[in-house]
Amino acid sequence: MDYVAGVDLGGTKILTALADTGGNILARIKVATKAADGPAAVIGRLVDSVRQVAAGVPLAAVGVGSPGPLDHTTGLVYHSPNLGWRNVPLGEMLRERLGVPVFVDNDANLAALGECVRGAGQNESHLVYVTVSTGIGGGLILDGRIYHGSAGGAGEIGHMILDRDGPLCSCGRRGCLEALASGTAIAREARELVARGGGSGLRRLEPGAITAQTVAETARQGDAAAAAILRAAAVNLGRGLAGVITLLNPRVVVVGGGVMASGPAFLATAREEAARHAYGPAWERVSLVPARLGGDSGVVGAVALAFGTQG
């Protein structure tokens, strides 16, 4: 029996799993990324995690999901702000250290692949995956395969501009979907509200302790201001999804990421707004659903990539 390892490399954690030929996860390990230590140290931790999870088992291949634009044919990571990397030959370094074939792709692409092969979009050949977390990213499965675009940068849904006069985004432009609907955007809006003297429930928190999670908790306790911030973010997400649905005509749009833990109302509001703005024939065909695999979407996709699955 062949075994593979799948790795979900993130800005804060490295999740590594061992799987059999059926894609069943047999063991897993999670370690801190510690990106500030630099690429060599992070890659060393990744290699150690693969060796630990596969102790005593011969590996046939390794699949890795990495944040940021990259060359999926070589595994060269062009730029990853979450890791602080530029032009890091991740694939080459891992092949040298591990001595097995290593396949690398964008983390959102692999989350899309994971949901396609074992999750909410199982057996669908036209799927869009959107993650709403610290930022907003996307992965595309078109005609049954990961769609990379001309230079590997397809699926950057979070950087579609919805409001040219909107908040500044981490990419340097204003009004991106990420600046309006991400966990970072939710926390920013709450802190700004508190600074203006509003948000009675939120004012009980230290400004530095305000996160999307604490905003959601405050909303669940009945705070109207916190609930309004979440609703505004969900509305903007729905408008962004409407554009994606109109353009790509997918069968399934899967939404995952930490912000989805705020409660079912967030996705329900986004769905209502998408229905208002998406082109009718495209909307009638699509299902807009939550991710089924949760935090495992990426690592399941990495396992599938290691086995040669492209969608």
C-alpha positions as CSV (number, residue, x, y, z in Angstrom):
1,M,0.0,0.0,0.0
2,D,1.2,3.5,-0.9
3,Y,1.2,6.2,1.7
4,V,1.5,10.0,1.2
5,A,1.8,13.0,3.4
6,G,-0.3,16.2,2.9
7,V,0.8,19.5,4.4
8,D,-1.2,22.7,5.0
9,L,1.4,25.4,5.5
10,G,0.0,28.5,7.1
11,G,1.2,31.7,8.6
12,T,0.7,30.4,12.1
13,K,0.6,26.6,11.9
14,I,1.8,23.7,9.9
15,L,-0.7,20.8,9.7
16,T,0.7,17.6,8.4
17,A,-1.2,14.3,7.8
18,L,-0.4,10.8,6.7
19,A,-2.9,9.1,4.4
20,D,-3.4,5.8,2.7
21,T,-4.5,5.1,-0.9
22,G,-8.1,5.7,0.0
23,G,-7.3,9.2,1.1
24,N,-8.0,8.2,4.7
25,I,-6.1,10.3,7.2
26,L,-4.2,7.9,9.5
27,A,-2.2,10.3,11.6
28,R,-1.7,14.1,11.9
29,I,0.6,16.6,13.6
30,K,0.3,20.3,14.1
31,V,3.2,22.6,14.9
32,A,3.7,26.3,15.0
33,T,5.1,27.9,11.8
34,K,7.2,30.6,13.6
35,A,7.5,32.4,10.2
36,A,9.7,35.1,11.8
37,D,12.5,32.6,12.0
38,G,12.9,32.7,8.2
39,P,12.3,30.2,5.3
40,A,15.0,27.7,6.3
41,A,13.7,27.3,9.8
42,V,10.1,26.9,8.6
43,I,11.0,24.4,6.0
44,G,13.0,22.5,8.6
45,R,10.0,22.3,10.8
46,L,7.9,21.2,7.9
47,V,10.3,18.4,7.0
48,D,10.4,17.3,10.7
49,S,6.6,17.2,10.8
50,V,6.5,15.0,7.7
51,R,9.1,12.6,9.1
52,Q,7.3,12.4,12.5
53,V,3.9,11.7,11.0
54,A,5.3,9.1,8.6
55,A,7.6,7.4,11.1
56,G,8.3,3.9,9.9
57,V,6.2,4.2,6.8
58,P,7.6,4.6,3.3
59,L,6.2,7.6,1.6
60,A,5.3,7.7,-2.1
61,A,4.9,11.4,-2.3
62,V,4.2,14.7,-0.4
63,G,1.6,17.4,-1.3
64,V,2.0,20.9,0.1
65,G,-0.4,23.8,0.2
66,S,1.4,27.2,0.6
67,P,0.0,30.7,0.9
68,G,0.8,33.2,-1.8
69,P,1.2,33.2,-5.5
70,L,3.6,30.4,-6.7
71,D,4.7,28.3,-9.6
72,H,2.8,25.0,-9.1
73,T,5.0,23.2,-11.6
74,T,8.3,23.9,-9.7
75,G,7.1,24.8,-6.2
76,L,8.7,28.2,-6.3
77,V,6.8,30.6,-3.9
78,Y,6.9,34.0,-5.5
79,H,5.6,36.0,-2.6
80,S,3.8,35.1,0.6
81,P,3.1,38.0,2.9
82,N,1.8,35.7,5.6
83,L,5.2,33.9,5.7
84,G,7.4,36.9,4.7
85,W,8.7,34.9,1.8
86,R,9.9,36.0,-1.6
87,N,11.1,33.6,-4.3
88,V,11.6,30.7,-2.0
89,P,12.2,27.3,-3.9
90,L,9.9,25.4,-1.5
91,G,9.4,22.4,-3.8
92,E,13.1,22.0,-4.6
93,M,14.2,22.3,-1.0
94,L,11.6,19.7,0.2
95,R,12.5,17.2,-2.6
96,E,16.2,17.4,-1.6
97,R,15.4,16.9,2.1
98,L,12.7,14.3,1.8
99,G,13.9,12.3,-1.2
100,V,10.4,11.7,-2.6
101,P,8.3,13.5,-5.2
102,V,6.9,16.8,-3.7
103,F,4.0,18.6,-5.3
104,V,3.2,22.2,-4.2
105,D,0.1,24.4,-4.9
106,N,-1.6,27.4,-3.5
107,D,-3.3,26.7,-0.2
108,A,-6.7,28.0,-1.3
109,N,-6.5,25.8,-4.5
110,L,-5.9,22.8,-2.3
111,A,-8.8,23.7,0.0
112,A,-11.0,23.8,-3.2
113,L,-9.6,20.4,-4.2
114,G,-10.2,19.0,-0.8
115,E,-13.8,20.1,-0.8
116,C,-14.2,18.8,-4.3
117,V,-12.9,15.3,-3.7
118,R,-14.2,14.6,-0.2
119,G,-16.2,17.6,1.0
120,A,-19.2,19.8,0.2
121,G,-18.5,19.8,-3.6
122,Q,-17.8,16.1,-3.9
123,N,-17.9,15.0,-7.6
124,E,-18.6,18.4,-8.9
125,S,-16.5,19.7,-11.8
126,H,-17.2,23.4,-11.5
127,L,-16.5,24.6,-7.9
128,V,-15.4,27.8,-6.3
129,Y,-13.9,27.7,-2.8
130,V,-13.8,30.9,-0.8
131,T,-12.1,31.2,2.6
132,V,-13.1,34.0,4.9
133,S,-10.5,34.3,7.7
134,T,-7.8,36.8,8.5
135,G,-7.9,37.5,4.7
136,I,-10.1,36.3,1.9
137,G,-8.8,33.8,-0.7
138,G,-10.3,31.6,-3.3
139,G,-9.6,28.4,-5.3
140,L,-11.2,27.4,-8.6
141,I,-12.0,24.0,-9.9
142,L,-13.1,24.4,-13.5
143,D,-13.9,21.6,-15.9
144,G,-12.7,19.2,-13.2
145,R,-9.2,20.6,-12.7
146,I,-7.6,23.3,-10.6
147,Y,-7.5,26.5,-12.6
148,H,-4.2,28.4,-12.1
149,G,-4.5,31.2,-14.6
150,S,-1.6,32.4,-16.9
151,A,0.8,32.9,-14.0
152,G,-0.6,30.9,-11.1
153,G,-2.5,33.8,-9.6
154,A,-6.1,32.8,-10.4
155,G,-8.7,32.9,-7.6
156,E,-7.6,36.0,-5.7
157,I,-11.2,36.8,-4.9
158,G,-10.3,38.8,-1.9
159,H,-8.7,41.5,-4.1
160,M,-11.7,42.3,-6.3
161,I,-12.5,45.9,-5.6
162,L,-16.1,46.6,-4.4
163,D,-15.7,50.2,-3.3
164,R,-12.9,52.3,-4.8
165,D,-13.2,54.7,-1.9
166,G,-13.3,52.0,0.7
167,P,-10.8,51.0,3.5
168,L,-7.2,50.4,2.6
169,C,-6.4,46.8,2.0
170,S,-3.1,45.0,2.8
171,C,-2.4,44.8,-1.0
172,G,-2.2,48.6,-1.0
173,R,-5.4,49.3,-2.8
174,R,-8.8,50.5,-1.4
175,G,-12.1,48.8,-1.2
176,C,-11.0,45.2,-1.8
177,L,-13.5,42.5,-0.7
178,E,-10.8,41.5,1.9
179,A,-10.8,45.0,3.3
180,L,-14.6,44.8,3.7
181,A,-15.5,41.3,4.7
182,S,-12.5,39.5,6.3
183,G,-11.9,38.8,9.9
184,T,-9.4,41.6,9.9
185,A,-12.0,44.0,8.5
186,I,-14.6,43.0,11.1
187,A,-12.1,43.6,13.9
188,R,-11.0,46.9,12.4
189,E,-14.6,48.2,12.1
190,A,-15.3,47.2,15.7
191,R,-12.2,49.0,17.0
192,E,-13.1,52.1,15.0
193,L,-16.6,52.0,16.4
194,V,-15.2,51.8,20.0
195,A,-12.8,54.7,19.3
196,R,-15.8,56.8,18.3
197,G,-17.5,56.0,21.6
198,G,-20.0,53.5,20.2
199,G,-20.6,49.7,20.7
200,S,-21.5,49.5,24.3
201,G,-20.9,45.7,24.4
202,L,-17.6,46.0,22.5
203,R,-16.4,48.8,24.9
204,R,-16.1,46.2,27.6
205,L,-13.1,44.7,25.7
206,E,-9.6,46.1,25.5
207,P,-9.1,47.5,22.0
208,G,-6.2,45.1,21.4
209,A,-8.4,42.2,22.3
210,I,-11.0,42.9,19.7
211,T,-11.1,40.2,17.0
212,A,-13.7,38.9,14.6
213,Q,-14.3,36.1,17.1
214,T,-14.9,38.5,20.0
215,V,-17.2,40.6,17.8
216,A,-19.2,37.4,17.0
217,E,-19.4,36.5,20.7
218,T,-20.6,40.0,21.6
219,A,-23.2,39.8,18.8
220,R,-24.5,36.4,20.2
221,Q,-24.9,38.2,23.6
222,G,-27.4,40.5,22.0
223,D,-25.2,43.5,21.1
224,A,-26.8,45.3,18.1
225,A,-23.7,47.1,17.1
226,A,-21.6,44.0,16.9
227,A,-24.4,42.3,15.0
228,A,-24.5,45.2,12.5
229,I,-20.8,44.9,11.8
230,L,-21.1,41.2,11.1
231,R,-24.1,41.8,8.8
232,A,-22.2,44.5,6.8
233,A,-19.3,42.2,6.3
234,A,-21.7,39.4,5.2
235,V,-23.5,41.8,2.8
236,N,-20.2,42.7,1.2
237,L,-19.2,39.0,0.9
238,G,-22.5,38.3,-0.8
239,R,-21.8,41.1,-3.4
240,G,-18.4,39.7,-4.1
241,L,-19.7,36.2,-4.5
242,A,-22.4,37.5,-6.9
243,G,-19.7,38.7,-9.2
244,V,-17.8,35.4,-9.0
245,I,-21.0,33.4,-9.7
246,T,-22.0,35.6,-12.6
247,L,-18.5,35.4,-14.2
248,L,-17.7,31.7,-13.7
249,N,-21.2,30.0,-13.5
250,P,-20.0,27.3,-11.0
251,R,-22.2,24.5,-9.8
252,V,-21.1,24.9,-6.2
253,V,-19.6,27.8,-4.1
254,V,-18.1,26.5,-0.9
255,V,-17.4,29.0,1.9
256,G,-15.0,28.2,4.7
257,G,-12.6,29.9,7.0
258,G,-12.7,31.0,10.6
259,V,-15.3,33.8,10.2
260,M,-17.9,31.1,9.3
261,A,-17.7,30.1,13.0
262,S,-19.6,33.4,13.8
263,G,-22.8,31.5,13.1
264,P,-25.2,30.4,10.3
265,A,-26.6,33.9,9.9
266,F,-23.4,35.2,8.3
267,L,-23.6,32.8,5.3
268,A,-27.4,33.2,5.2
269,T,-27.0,37.0,4.8
270,A,-24.3,36.6,2.2
271,R,-26.5,34.2,0.3
272,E,-29.4,36.7,0.3
273,E,-27.2,39.4,-1.0
274,A,-25.7,37.2,-3.7
275,A,-29.2,36.3,-4.8
276,R,-30.0,40.0,-5.3
277,H,-26.9,40.7,-7.4
278,A,-25.9,37.6,-9.3
279,Y,-27.0,37.1,-12.9
280,G,-30.3,35.1,-12.8
281,P,-29.4,32.0,-14.9
282,A,-26.1,31.6,-13.0
283,W,-27.8,32.0,-9.6
284,E,-30.5,29.4,-10.4
285,R,-27.8,26.8,-11.1
286,V,-25.5,27.4,-8.1
287,S,-25.5,26.0,-4.6
288,L,-23.8,28.2,-2.0
289,V,-22.9,26.0,0.9
290,P,-20.5,25.9,4.0
291,A,-17.3,23.9,3.8
292,R,-17.8,20.4,5.0
293,L,-14.2,19.6,6.0
294,G,-13.7,22.7,8.2
295,G,-10.0,23.2,8.9
296,D,-9.1,20.0,7.1
297,S,-10.0,21.2,3.6
298,G,-6.4,22.2,2.8
299,V,-4.7,19.1,4.1
300,V,-7.2,16.8,2.4
301,G,-6.5,18.6,-0.8
302,A,-2.7,18.3,-0.2
303,V,-3.2,14.5,0.2
304,A,-5.2,14.4,-3.1
305,L,-2.5,16.4,-4.9
306,A,0.2,14.0,-3.6
307,F,-1.8,11.1,-5.2
308,G,-1.9,13.0,-8.5
309,T,-5.5,14.3,-8.3
310,Q,-6.0,17.7,-9.9
311,G,-9.7,18.1,-9.4
